Amino acid sequence: MMKSLESLKRKVGVLLRQGMSPGRLAFTLSLGFAIGCIPVVGIPTALCAGLALALRLNLPAIQAANYAVMPLQLVLIVPFVRLGGRLFGFGTVRALDTGNLLHTSPLVLISQMSGLAGQALLAWLLIAVPAVALMTATLTVVLRRVPALAGAGD
């Protein structure tokens, strides 16, 4: 039982590293964490896959980071909407209650939801760019201390 667990850990480690340098792996994980926090449900997985393929990043590593922060994505939706409204002068948005939803046309509802998503995305973008830079720098230092990665060059 212990041998199979150790074997599994080793295989997962190899899959996540795939010969990447600590800096490249740190960037991959940071990007996965940041994209995983996008305040629009359903977008992060496809976006992570597309970026991993386009930038030749480690697909399992970026998706692992994305899935690890998925609960945080849901928690951050409302703060990102509020921050976007404050930063960009959209004002505070009144919460949509069930009574208003029943009497609102579908086009108005779609318009309101699109506006909320847009201001949340703008707030996320302002935070995500410096967060990726900071996480990449920090993770690079940490990952360089991992013996299995120490031999890979940046």
JOTA-V379245 format. One line per field, one symbol per residue. psi: psi as a letter, one per 20 degrees, with the letter a starting at -180 (. if undefined). burial: b if it has 16 or more other ideal C-beta (glycine too) atoms within 10 Angstrom, else e. A space follows every 10 residues. Layout:
psi=???
burial=???
//
This chain:
psi=ghghghgggg ggggghgljq rhgghggggg gggghijpko pihggggggg hgghjlrogh ghhggghhjg hhghhigghh gggghghjki rqppporhgh hhjqqhhggg gghggggghg hgggghhggh gggghggghg gghhiohhih ipq.
burial=eeeeeeeeee eeeeebbeeb bbbbbbbbbb bbbbbbbbbb eeebeebbee bbeeeebbbe bbbbbbeebe eebeebbeeb bebbbeeeee eeeeeeeeee eeeeeeeeee ebeeebbebb bbbbeeebee ebeebbeebb eebeeeeebe ebee
//
